[in-house]
Amino acid sequence: MLAQLKFMMKPELRSEYELYVSQHSAIAGYKTLVSSNLHQASNLAVANLYWYFKVRDESETEAIVA
């Protein structure tokens, strides 16, 4: 919910989130999460996808270090 408010205050932040999701979804093999689809998605969907990949990446990093 907080990310949605950030998008309203700083619309360029949404572009950064979309780029992050697009890059990390490609690495994960999700072919439908491309920029054109993300551009049409709601703020909530983009924010949720961002945090999904962010947490996923952090947990993978922790697993490698441990």
CHARMM internal coordinates of N, CA and C (Angstrom, degrees):
IC EDIT
DIST 1 N 1 CA 1.4410
DIST 1 CA 1 C 1.5251
ANGL 1 N 1 CA 1 C 110.93
DIST 1 C 2 N 1.3136
ANGL 1 CA 1 C 2 N 116.35
DIHE 1 N 1 CA 1 C 2 N -39.19
DIST 2 N 2 CA 1.4506
ANGL 1 C 2 N 2 CA 120.48
DIHE 1 CA 1 C 2 N 2 CA -179.70
DIST 2 CA 2 C 1.5266
ANGL 2 N 2 CA 2 C 111.20
DIHE 1 C 2 N 2 CA 2 C -63.09
DIST 2 C 3 N 1.3324
ANGL 2 CA 2 C 3 N 117.01
DIHE 2 N 2 CA 2 C 3 N -38.82
DIST 3 N 3 CA 1.4665
ANGL 2 C 3 N 3 CA 120.27
DIHE 2 CA 2 C 3 N 3 CA 179.67
DIST 3 CA 3 C 1.5225
ANGL 3 N 3 CA 3 C 110.86
DIHE 2 C 3 N 3 CA 3 C -63.14
DIST 3 C 4 N 1.3125
ANGL 3 CA 3 C 4 N 117.12
DIHE 3 N 3 CA 3 C 4 N -35.94
DIST 4 N 4 CA 1.4634
ANGL 3 C 4 N 4 CA 119.98
DIHE 3 CA 3 C 4 N 4 CA 178.13
DIST 4 CA 4 C 1.5223
ANGL 4 N 4 CA 4 C 110.63
DIHE 3 C 4 N 4 CA 4 C -60.66
DIST 4 C 5 N 1.3210
ANGL 4 CA 4 C 5 N 116.86
DIHE 4 N 4 CA 4 C 5 N -41.24
DIST 5 N 5 CA 1.4587
ANGL 4 C 5 N 5 CA 120.81
DIHE 4 CA 4 C 5 N 5 CA 177.61
DIST 5 CA 5 C 1.5175
ANGL 5 N 5 CA 5 C 111.25
DIHE 4 C 5 N 5 CA 5 C -66.60
DIST 5 C 6 N 1.3233
ANGL 5 CA 5 C 6 N 116.28
DIHE 5 N 5 CA 5 C 6 N -38.04
DIST 6 N 6 CA 1.4668
ANGL 5 C 6 N 6 CA 119.98
DIHE 5 CA 5 C 6 N 6 CA 176.78
DIST 6 CA 6 C 1.5197
ANGL 6 N 6 CA 6 C 110.38
DIHE 5 C 6 N 6 CA 6 C -61.65
DIST 6 C 7 N 1.3320
ANGL 6 CA 6 C 7 N 117.22
DIHE 6 N 6 CA 6 C 7 N -39.82
DIST 7 N 7 CA 1.4689
ANGL 6 C 7 N 7 CA 120.91
DIHE 6 CA 6 C 7 N 7 CA 179.66
DIST 7 CA 7 C 1.5280
ANGL 7 N 7 CA 7 C 110.61
DIHE 6 C 7 N 7 CA 7 C -63.20
DIST 7 C 8 N 1.3226
ANGL 7 CA 7 C 8 N 116.14
DIHE 7 N 7 CA 7 C 8 N -35.29
DIST 8 N 8 CA 1.4638
ANGL 7 C 8 N 8 CA 119.47
DIHE 7 CA 7 C 8 N 8 CA 179.34
DIST 8 CA 8 C 1.5293
ANGL 8 N 8 CA 8 C 110.75
DIHE 7 C 8 N 8 CA 8 C -68.94
DIST 8 C 9 N 1.3339
ANGL 8 CA 8 C 9 N 116.45
DIHE 8 N 8 CA 8 C 9 N -36.16
DIST 9 N 9 CA 1.4585
ANGL 8 C 9 N 9 CA 120.72
DIHE 8 CA 8 C 9 N 9 CA -178.40
DIST 9 CA 9 C 1.5279
ANGL 9 N 9 CA 9 C 112.56
DIHE 8 C 9 N 9 CA 9 C -82.19
DIST 9 C 10 N 1.3313
ANGL 9 CA 9 C 10 N 115.90
DIHE 9 N 9 CA 9 C 10 N -36.12
DIST 10 N 10 CA 1.4658
ANGL 9 C 10 N 10 CA 121.76
DIHE 9 CA 9 C 10 N 10 CA -179.50
DIST 10 CA 10 C 1.5330
ANGL 10 N 10 CA 10 C 108.85
DIHE 9 C 10 N 10 CA 10 C -132.49
DIST 10 C 11 N 1.3320
ANGL 10 CA 10 C 11 N 117.47
DIHE 10 N 10 CA 10 C 11 N 85.95
DIST 11 N 11 CA 1.4682
ANGL 10 C 11 N 11 CA 120.46
DIHE 10 CA 10 C 11 N 11 CA -177.20
DIST 11 CA 11 C 1.5325
ANGL 11 N 11 CA 11 C 113.62
DIHE 10 C 11 N 11 CA 11 C -58.47
DIST 11 C 12 N 1.3282
ANGL 11 CA 11 C 12 N 117.91
DIHE 11 N 11 CA 11 C 12 N -27.26
DIST 12 N 12 CA 1.4671
ANGL 11 C 12 N 12 CA 120.17
DIHE 11 CA 11 C 12 N 12 CA 179.75
DIST 12 CA 12 C 1.5270
ANGL 12 N 12 CA 12 C 111.44
DIHE 11 C 12 N 12 CA 12 C -67.39
DIST 12 C 13 N 1.3208
ANGL 12 CA 12 C 13 N 116.94
DIHE 12 N 12 CA 12 C 13 N -22.30
DIST 13 N 13 CA 1.4584
ANGL 12 C 13 N 13 CA 120.93
DIHE 12 CA 12 C 13 N 13 CA 177.72
DIST 13 CA 13 C 1.5276
ANGL 13 N 13 CA 13 C 111.00
DIHE 12 C 13 N 13 CA 13 C -64.84
DIST 13 C 14 N 1.3190
ANGL 13 CA 13 C 14 N 116.70
DIHE 13 N 13 CA 13 C 14 N -35.31
DIST 14 N 14 CA 1.4625
ANGL 13 C 14 N 14 CA 120.29
DIHE 13 CA 13 C 14 N 14 CA 177.92
DIST 14 CA 14 C 1.5223
ANGL 14 N 14 CA 14 C 110.08
DIHE 13 C 14 N 14 CA 14 C -60.68
DIST 14 C 15 N 1.3211
ANGL 14 CA 14 C 15 N 117.49
DIHE 14 N 14 CA 14 C 15 N -39.64
DIST 15 N 15 CA 1.4688
ANGL 14 C 15 N 15 CA 120.96
DIHE 14 CA 14 C 15 N 15 CA 178.64
DIST 15 CA 15 C 1.5189
ANGL 15 N 15 CA 15 C 110.92
DIHE 14 C 15 N 15 CA 15 C -61.17
DIST 15 C 16 N 1.3296
ANGL 15 CA 15 C 16 N 116.46
DIHE 15 N 15 CA 15 C 16 N -39.89
DIST 16 N 16 CA 1.4571
ANGL 15 C 16 N 16 CA 120.43
DIHE 15 CA 15 C 16 N 16 CA 177.68
DIST 16 CA 16 C 1.5245
ANGL 16 N 16 CA 16 C 110.88
DIHE 15 C 16 N 16 CA 16 C -64.12
DIST 16 C 17 N 1.3220
ANGL 16 CA 16 C 17 N 117.01
DIHE 16 N 16 CA 16 C 17 N -41.58
DIST 17 N 17 CA 1.4625
ANGL 16 C 17 N 17 CA 121.14
DIHE 16 CA 16 C 17 N 17 CA 177.99
DIST 17 CA 17 C 1.5261
ANGL 17 N 17 CA 17 C 110.50
DIHE 16 C 17 N 17 CA 17 C -64.40
DIST 17 C 18 N 1.3364
ANGL 17 CA 17 C 18 N 116.18
DIHE 17 N 17 CA 17 C 18 N -43.98
DIST 18 N 18 CA 1.4656
ANGL 17 C 18 N 18 CA 120.44
DIHE 17 CA 17 C 18 N 18 CA 179.33
DIST 18 CA 18 C 1.5242
ANGL 18 N 18 CA 18 C 110.69
DIHE 17 C 18 N 18 CA 18 C -60.07
DIST 18 C 19 N 1.3174
ANGL 18 CA 18 C 19 N 117.02
DIHE 18 N 18 CA 18 C 19 N -43.19
DIST 19 N 19 CA 1.4603
ANGL 18 C 19 N 19 CA 121.53
DIHE 18 CA 18 C 19 N 19 CA 179.60
DIST 19 CA 19 C 1.5275
ANGL 19 N 19 CA 19 C 110.72
DIHE 18 C 19 N 19 CA 19 C -62.65
DIST 19 C 20 N 1.3113
ANGL 19 CA 19 C 20 N 116.85
DIHE 19 N 19 CA 19 C 20 N -44.92
DIST 20 N 20 CA 1.4680
ANGL 19 C 20 N 20 CA 121.75
DIHE 19 CA 19 C 20 N 20 CA 179.13
DIST 20 CA 20 C 1.5310
ANGL 20 N 20 CA 20 C 110.05
DIHE 19 C 20 N 20 CA 20 C -59.93
DIST 20 C 21 N 1.3218
ANGL 20 CA 20 C 21 N 116.72
DIHE 20 N 20 CA 20 C 21 N -48.26
DIST 21 N 21 CA 1.4675
ANGL 20 C 21 N 21 CA 121.08
DIHE 20 CA 20 C 21 N 21 CA -179.65
DIST 21 CA 21 C 1.5171
ANGL 21 N 21 CA 21 C 110.21
DIHE 20 C 21 N 21 CA 21 C -62.89
DIST 21 C 22 N 1.3022
ANGL 21 CA 21 C 22 N 117.66
DIHE 21 N 21 CA 21 C 22 N -44.12
DIST 22 N 22 CA 1.4602
ANGL 21 C 22 N 22 CA 121.65
DIHE 21 CA 21 C 22 N 22 CA -179.75
DIST 22 CA 22 C 1.5228
ANGL 22 N 22 CA 22 C 111.82
DIHE 21 C 22 N 22 CA 22 C -60.59
DIST 22 C 23 N 1.3169
ANGL 22 CA 22 C 23 N 116.85
DIHE 22 N 22 CA 22 C 23 N -45.35
DIST 23 N 23 CA 1.4654
ANGL 22 C 23 N 23 CA 121.27
DIHE 22 CA 22 C 23 N 23 CA -179.65
DIST 23 CA 23 C 1.5300
ANGL 23 N 23 CA 23 C 111.57
DIHE 22 C 23 N 23 CA 23 C -65.68
DIST 23 C 24 N 1.3009
ANGL 23 CA 23 C 24 N 116.50
DIHE 23 N 23 CA 23 C 24 N -46.05
DIST 24 N 24 CA 1.4627
ANGL 23 C 24 N 24 CA 119.86
DIHE 23 CA 23 C 24 N 24 CA -175.44
DIST 24 CA 24 C 1.5317
ANGL 24 N 24 CA 24 C 112.40
DIHE 23 C 24 N 24 CA 24 C -77.17
DIST 24 C 25 N 1.3178
ANGL 24 CA 24 C 25 N 116.80
DIHE 24 N 24 CA 24 C 25 N -26.84
DIST 25 N 25 CA 1.4612
ANGL 24 C 25 N 25 CA 118.63
DIHE 24 CA 24 C 25 N 25 CA 175.69
DIST 25 CA 25 C 1.5259
ANGL 25 N 25 CA 25 C 110.16
DIHE 24 C 25 N 25 CA 25 C -72.00
DIST 25 C 26 N 1.3232
ANGL 25 CA 25 C 26 N 117.09
DIHE 25 N 25 CA 25 C 26 N -34.08
DIST 26 N 26 CA 1.4690
ANGL 25 C 26 N 26 CA 120.40
DIHE 25 CA 25 C 26 N 26 CA 176.81
DIST 26 CA 26 C 1.5219
ANGL 26 N 26 CA 26 C 110.18
DIHE 25 C 26 N 26 CA 26 C -64.83
DIST 26 C 27 N 1.3225
ANGL 26 CA 26 C 27 N 116.97
DIHE 26 N 26 CA 26 C 27 N -41.41
DIST 27 N 27 CA 1.4578
ANGL 26 C 27 N 27 CA 121.29
DIHE 26 CA 26 C 27 N 27 CA 177.90
DIST 27 CA 27 C 1.5249
ANGL 27 N 27 CA 27 C 110.34
DIHE 26 C 27 N 27 CA 27 C -62.30
DIST 27 C 28 N 1.3327
ANGL 27 CA 27 C 28 N 116.01
DIHE 27 N 27 CA 27 C 28 N -38.88
DIST 28 N 28 CA 1.4652
ANGL 27 C 28 N 28 CA 121.40
DIHE 27 CA 27 C 28 N 28 CA -178.59
DIST 28 CA 28 C 1.5266
ANGL 28 N 28 CA 28 C 112.51
DIHE 27 C 28 N 28 CA 28 C -79.06
DIST 28 C 29 N 1.3336
ANGL 28 CA 28 C 29 N 117.05
DIHE 28 N 28 CA 28 C 29 N -10.43
DIST 29 N 29 CA 1.4614
ANGL 28 C 29 N 29 CA 120.55
DIHE 28 CA 28 C 29 N 29 CA 177.94
DIST 29 CA 29 C 1.5169
ANGL 29 N 29 CA 29 C 115.08
DIHE 28 C 29 N 29 CA 29 C 90.70
DIST 29 C 30 N 1.3338
ANGL 29 CA 29 C 30 N 117.22
DIHE 29 N 29 CA 29 C 30 N 13.89
DIST 30 N 30 CA 1.4634
ANGL 29 C 30 N 30 CA 121.19
DIHE 29 CA 29 C 30 N 30 CA 176.65
DIST 30 CA 30 C 1.5244
ANGL 30 N 30 CA 30 C 108.53
DIHE 29 C 30 N 30 CA 30 C -85.49
DIST 30 C 31 N 1.3105
ANGL 30 CA 30 C 31 N 116.54
DIHE 30 N 30 CA 30 C 31 N 104.57
DIST 31 N 31 CA 1.4619
ANGL 30 C 31 N 31 CA 120.88
DIHE 30 CA 30 C 31 N 31 CA -172.76
DIST 31 CA 31 C 1.5217
ANGL 31 N 31 CA 31 C 114.26
DIHE 30 C 31 N 31 CA 31 C -80.69
DIST 31 C 32 N 1.3167
ANGL 31 CA 31 C 32 N 118.53
DIHE 31 N 31 CA 31 C 32 N -17.24
DIST 32 N 32 CA 1.4600
ANGL 31 C 32 N 32 CA 119.93
DIHE 31 CA 31 C 32 N 32 CA -176.62
DIST 32 CA 32 C 1.5295
ANGL 32 N 32 CA 32 C 113.64
DIHE 31 C 32 N 32 CA 32 C -89.52
DIST 32 C 33 N 1.3140
ANGL 32 CA 32 C 33 N 117.15
DIHE 32 N 32 CA 32 C 33 N -12.18
DIST 33 N 33 CA 1.4638
ANGL 32 C 33 N 33 CA 119.85
DIHE 32 CA 32 C 33 N 33 CA -178.86
DIST 33 CA 33 C 1.5254
ANGL 33 N 33 CA 33 C 110.67
DIHE 32 C 33 N 33 CA 33 C -89.97
DIST 33 C 34 N 1.3049
ANGL 33 CA 33 C 34 N 115.76
DIHE 33 N 33 CA 33 C 34 N 58.96
DIST 34 N 34 CA 1.4645
ANGL 33 C 34 N 34 CA 122.27
DIHE 33 CA 33 C 34 N 34 CA 178.79
DIST 34 CA 34 C 1.5276
ANGL 34 N 34 CA 34 C 108.93
DIHE 33 C 34 N 34 CA 34 C -94.50
DIST 34 C 35 N 1.2948
ANGL 34 CA 34 C 35 N 116.14
DIHE 34 N 34 CA 34 C 35 N 166.10
DIST 35 N 35 CA 1.4665
ANGL 34 C 35 N 35 CA 121.60
DIHE 34 CA 34 C 35 N 35 CA -175.42
DIST 35 CA 35 C 1.5197
ANGL 35 N 35 CA 35 C 113.17
DIHE 34 C 35 N 35 CA 35 C -54.50
DIST 35 C 36 N 1.3265
ANGL 35 CA 35 C 36 N 117.67
DIHE 35 N 35 CA 35 C 36 N -42.18
DIST 36 N 36 CA 1.4641
ANGL 35 C 36 N 36 CA 119.33
DIHE 35 CA 35 C 36 N 36 CA -177.81
DIST 36 CA 36 C 1.5278
ANGL 36 N 36 CA 36 C 111.49
DIHE 35 C 36 N 36 CA 36 C -63.91
DIST 36 C 37 N 1.3174
ANGL 36 CA 36 C 37 N 117.78
DIHE 36 N 36 CA 36 C 37 N -37.44
DIST 37 N 37 CA 1.4638
ANGL 36 C 37 N 37 CA 120.41
DIHE 36 CA 36 C 37 N 37 CA 177.35
DIST 37 CA 37 C 1.5231
ANGL 37 N 37 CA 37 C 111.20
DIHE 36 C 37 N 37 CA 37 C -72.93
DIST 37 C 38 N 1.3102
ANGL 37 CA 37 C 38 N 116.73
DIHE 37 N 37 CA 37 C 38 N -39.22
DIST 38 N 38 CA 1.4601
ANGL 37 C 38 N 38 CA 119.92
DIHE 37 CA 37 C 38 N 38 CA 179.78
DIST 38 CA 38 C 1.5206
ANGL 38 N 38 CA 38 C 111.31
DIHE 37 C 38 N 38 CA 38 C -66.65
DIST 38 C 39 N 1.3144
ANGL 38 CA 38 C 39 N 116.41
DIHE 38 N 38 CA 38 C 39 N -32.22
DIST 39 N 39 CA 1.4593
ANGL 38 C 39 N 39 CA 120.42
DIHE 38 CA 38 C 39 N 39 CA 179.45
DIST 39 CA 39 C 1.5344
ANGL 39 N 39 CA 39 C 110.61
DIHE 38 C 39 N 39 CA 39 C -63.48
DIST 39 C 40 N 1.3225
ANGL 39 CA 39 C 40 N 116.24
DIHE 39 N 39 CA 39 C 40 N -29.67
DIST 40 N 40 CA 1.4676
ANGL 39 C 40 N 40 CA 121.11
DIHE 39 CA 39 C 40 N 40 CA -179.45
DIST 40 CA 40 C 1.5251
ANGL 40 N 40 CA 40 C 112.62
DIHE 39 C 40 N 40 CA 40 C -87.71
DIST 40 C 41 N 1.3123
ANGL 40 CA 40 C 41 N 117.42
DIHE 40 N 40 CA 40 C 41 N -13.01
DIST 41 N 41 CA 1.4605
ANGL 40 C 41 N 41 CA 121.80
DIHE 40 CA 40 C 41 N 41 CA -176.82
DIST 41 CA 41 C 1.5243
ANGL 41 N 41 CA 41 C 111.49
DIHE 40 C 41 N 41 CA 41 C -74.32
DIST 41 C 42 N 1.3051
ANGL 41 CA 41 C 42 N 115.27
DIHE 41 N 41 CA 41 C 42 N 157.23
DIST 42 N 42 CA 1.4631
ANGL 41 C 42 N 42 CA 120.42
DIHE 41 CA 41 C 42 N 42 CA 178.08
DIST 42 CA 42 C 1.5277
ANGL 42 N 42 CA 42 C 110.26
DIHE 41 C 42 N 42 CA 42 C -70.95
DIST 42 C 43 N 1.3235
ANGL 42 CA 42 C 43 N 115.38
DIHE 42 N 42 CA 42 C 43 N 162.29
DIST 43 N 43 CA 1.4630
ANGL 42 C 43 N 43 CA 120.36
DIHE 42 CA 42 C 43 N 43 CA 176.48
DIST 43 CA 43 C 1.5278
ANGL 43 N 43 CA 43 C 110.71
DIHE 42 C 43 N 43 CA 43 C -58.40
DIST 43 C 44 N 1.3152
ANGL 43 CA 43 C 44 N 116.39
DIHE 43 N 43 CA 43 C 44 N -40.14
DIST 44 N 44 CA 1.4554
ANGL 43 C 44 N 44 CA 120.80
DIHE 43 CA 43 C 44 N 44 CA -179.98
DIST 44 CA 44 C 1.5238
ANGL 44 N 44 CA 44 C 111.04
DIHE 43 C 44 N 44 CA 44 C -62.73
DIST 44 C 45 N 1.3142
ANGL 44 CA 44 C 45 N 117.43
DIHE 44 N 44 CA 44 C 45 N -43.78
DIST 45 N 45 CA 1.4625
ANGL 44 C 45 N 45 CA 121.01
DIHE 44 CA 44 C 45 N 45 CA -179.79
DIST 45 CA 45 C 1.5288
ANGL 45 N 45 CA 45 C 111.05
DIHE 44 C 45 N 45 CA 45 C -63.50
DIST 45 C 46 N 1.3100
ANGL 45 CA 45 C 46 N 117.42
DIHE 45 N 45 CA 45 C 46 N -44.56
DIST 46 N 46 CA 1.4676
ANGL 45 C 46 N 46 CA 121.17
DIHE 45 CA 45 C 46 N 46 CA 179.55
DIST 46 CA 46 C 1.5221
ANGL 46 N 46 CA 46 C 110.48
DIHE 45 C 46 N 46 CA 46 C -63.24
DIST 46 C 47 N 1.3187
ANGL 46 CA 46 C 47 N 117.02
DIHE 46 N 46 CA 46 C 47 N -43.97
DIST 47 N 47 CA 1.4601
ANGL 46 C 47 N 47 CA 120.94
DIHE 46 CA 46 C 47 N 47 CA 179.63
DIST 47 CA 47 C 1.5316
ANGL 47 N 47 CA 47 C 110.68
DIHE 46 C 47 N 47 CA 47 C -63.66
DIST 47 C 48 N 1.3172
ANGL 47 CA 47 C 48 N 117.68
DIHE 47 N 47 CA 47 C 48 N -43.91
DIST 48 N 48 CA 1.4636
ANGL 47 C 48 N 48 CA 120.90
DIHE 47 CA 47 C 48 N 48 CA 179.78
DIST 48 CA 48 C 1.5263
ANGL 48 N 48 CA 48 C 111.44
DIHE 47 C 48 N 48 CA 48 C -64.27
DIST 48 C 49 N 1.3133
ANGL 48 CA 48 C 49 N 116.91
DIHE 48 N 48 CA 48 C 49 N -42.06
DIST 49 N 49 CA 1.4645
ANGL 48 C 49 N 49 CA 120.29
DIHE 48 CA 48 C 49 N 49 CA 178.29
DIST 49 CA 49 C 1.5183
ANGL 49 N 49 CA 49 C 110.87
DIHE 48 C 49 N 49 CA 49 C -64.77
DIST 49 C 50 N 1.3083
ANGL 49 CA 49 C 50 N 116.99
DIHE 49 N 49 CA 49 C 50 N -40.52
DIST 50 N 50 CA 1.4648
ANGL 49 C 50 N 50 CA 121.16
DIHE 49 CA 49 C 50 N 50 CA 178.24
DIST 50 CA 50 C 1.5245
ANGL 50 N 50 CA 50 C 109.89
DIHE 49 C 50 N 50 CA 50 C -57.44
DIST 50 C 51 N 1.3303
ANGL 50 CA 50 C 51 N 116.60
DIHE 50 N 50 CA 50 C 51 N -50.95
DIST 51 N 51 CA 1.4583
ANGL 50 C 51 N 51 CA 119.94
DIHE 50 CA 50 C 51 N 51 CA -177.30
DIST 51 CA 51 C 1.5185
ANGL 51 N 51 CA 51 C 111.98
DIHE 50 C 51 N 51 CA 51 C -69.75
DIST 51 C 52 N 1.3287
ANGL 51 CA 51 C 52 N 117.18
DIHE 51 N 51 CA 51 C 52 N -30.27
DIST 52 N 52 CA 1.4686
ANGL 51 C 52 N 52 CA 120.16
DIHE 51 CA 51 C 52 N 52 CA 175.27
DIST 52 CA 52 C 1.5292
ANGL 52 N 52 CA 52 C 109.81
DIHE 51 C 52 N 52 CA 52 C -59.61
DIST 52 C 53 N 1.3335
ANGL 52 CA 52 C 53 N 116.65
DIHE 52 N 52 CA 52 C 53 N -50.24
DIST 53 N 53 CA 1.4637
ANGL 52 C 53 N 53 CA 120.37
DIHE 52 CA 52 C 53 N 53 CA -179.02
DIST 53 CA 53 C 1.5268
ANGL 53 N 53 CA 53 C 111.80
DIHE 52 C 53 N 53 CA 53 C -71.18
DIST 53 C 54 N 1.3248
ANGL 53 CA 53 C 54 N 118.00
DIHE 53 N 53 CA 53 C 54 N -35.57
DIST 54 N 54 CA 1.4573
ANGL 53 C 54 N 54 CA 121.80
DIHE 53 CA 53 C 54 N 54 CA 179.80
DIST 54 CA 54 C 1.5351
ANGL 54 N 54 CA 54 C 110.22
DIHE 53 C 54 N 54 CA 54 C -62.43
DIST 54 C 55 N 1.3073
ANGL 54 CA 54 C 55 N 117.23
DIHE 54 N 54 CA 54 C 55 N -48.43
DIST 55 N 55 CA 1.4684
ANGL 54 C 55 N 55 CA 121.30
DIHE 54 CA 54 C 55 N 55 CA 179.60
DIST 55 CA 55 C 1.5191
ANGL 55 N 55 CA 55 C 110.35
DIHE 54 C 55 N 55 CA 55 C -66.60
DIST 55 C 56 N 1.3175
ANGL 55 CA 55 C 56 N 116.22
DIHE 55 N 55 CA 55 C 56 N -39.67
DIST 56 N 56 CA 1.4661
ANGL 55 C 56 N 56 CA 121.21
DIHE 55 CA 55 C 56 N 56 CA 179.22
DIST 56 CA 56 C 1.5260
ANGL 56 N 56 CA 56 C 110.87
DIHE 55 C 56 N 56 CA 56 C -61.65
DIST 56 C 57 N 1.3179
ANGL 56 CA 56 C 57 N 116.16
DIHE 56 N 56 CA 56 C 57 N -44.53
DIST 57 N 57 CA 1.4624
ANGL 56 C 57 N 57 CA 120.52
DIHE 56 CA 56 C 57 N 57 CA 179.94
DIST 57 CA 57 C 1.5298
ANGL 57 N 57 CA 57 C 111.44
DIHE 56 C 57 N 57 CA 57 C -66.28
DIST 57 C 58 N 1.3267
ANGL 57 CA 57 C 58 N 116.35
DIHE 57 N 57 CA 57 C 58 N -40.63
DIST 58 N 58 CA 1.4618
ANGL 57 C 58 N 58 CA 119.93
DIHE 57 CA 57 C 58 N 58 CA 179.28
DIST 58 CA 58 C 1.5261
ANGL 58 N 58 CA 58 C 111.33
DIHE 57 C 58 N 58 CA 58 C -64.90
DIST 58 C 59 N 1.3258
ANGL 58 CA 58 C 59 N 117.20
DIHE 58 N 58 CA 58 C 59 N -39.20
DIST 59 N 59 CA 1.4598
ANGL 58 C 59 N 59 CA 119.30
DIHE 58 CA 58 C 59 N 59 CA -179.65
DIST 59 CA 59 C 1.5266
ANGL 59 N 59 CA 59 C 110.87
DIHE 58 C 59 N 59 CA 59 C -69.68
DIST 59 C 60 N 1.3205
ANGL 59 CA 59 C 60 N 117.25
DIHE 59 N 59 CA 59 C 60 N -33.97
DIST 60 N 60 CA 1.4715
ANGL 59 C 60 N 60 CA 120.47
DIHE 59 CA 59 C 60 N 60 CA 176.01
DIST 60 CA 60 C 1.5229
ANGL 60 N 60 CA 60 C 110.71
DIHE 59 C 60 N 60 CA 60 C -67.26
DIST 60 C 61 N 1.3153
ANGL 60 CA 60 C 61 N 117.07
DIHE 60 N 60 CA 60 C 61 N -39.04
DIST 61 N 61 CA 1.4627
ANGL 60 C 61 N 61 CA 121.81
DIHE 60 CA 60 C 61 N 61 CA 178.39
DIST 61 CA 61 C 1.5269
ANGL 61 N 61 CA 61 C 109.85
DIHE 60 C 61 N 61 CA 61 C -64.55
DIST 61 C 62 N 1.3068
ANGL 61 CA 61 C 62 N 117.27
DIHE 61 N 61 CA 61 C 62 N -43.09
DIST 62 N 62 CA 1.4634
ANGL 61 C 62 N 62 CA 121.27
DIHE 61 CA 61 C 62 N 62 CA 179.04
DIST 62 CA 62 C 1.5317
ANGL 62 N 62 CA 62 C 110.83
DIHE 61 C 62 N 62 CA 62 C -63.85
DIST 62 C 63 N 1.3253
ANGL 62 CA 62 C 63 N 116.81
DIHE 62 N 62 CA 62 C 63 N -37.66
DIST 63 N 63 CA 1.4599
ANGL 62 C 63 N 63 CA 120.82
DIHE 62 CA 62 C 63 N 63 CA -179.37
DIST 63 CA 63 C 1.5345
ANGL 63 N 63 CA 63 C 110.73
DIHE 62 C 63 N 63 CA 63 C -66.67
DIST 63 C 64 N 1.3215
ANGL 63 CA 63 C 64 N 116.87
DIHE 63 N 63 CA 63 C 64 N -35.12
DIST 64 N 64 CA 1.4612
ANGL 63 C 64 N 64 CA 121.43
DIHE 63 CA 63 C 64 N 64 CA 179.69
DIST 64 CA 64 C 1.5290
ANGL 64 N 64 CA 64 C 109.84
DIHE 63 C 64 N 64 CA 64 C -70.79
DIST 64 C 65 N 1.3112
ANGL 64 CA 64 C 65 N 117.03
DIHE 64 N 64 CA 64 C 65 N -41.15
DIST 65 N 65 CA 1.4646
ANGL 64 C 65 N 65 CA 121.91
DIHE 64 CA 64 C 65 N 65 CA -178.18
DIST 65 CA 65 C 1.5248
ANGL 65 N 65 CA 65 C 111.02
DIHE 64 C 65 N 65 CA 65 C -70.29
DIST 65 C 66 N 1.3072
ANGL 65 CA 65 C 66 N 117.71
DIHE 65 N 65 CA 65 C 66 N -36.16
DIST 66 N 66 CA 1.4847
ANGL 65 C 66 N 66 CA 121.59
DIHE 65 CA 65 C 66 N 66 CA -175.98
DIST 66 CA 66 C 1.4826
ANGL 66 N 66 CA 66 C 113.38
DIHE 65 C 66 N 66 CA 66 C -72.10
END
COOR INIT
IC SEED 1 N 1 CA 1 C
IC BUILD
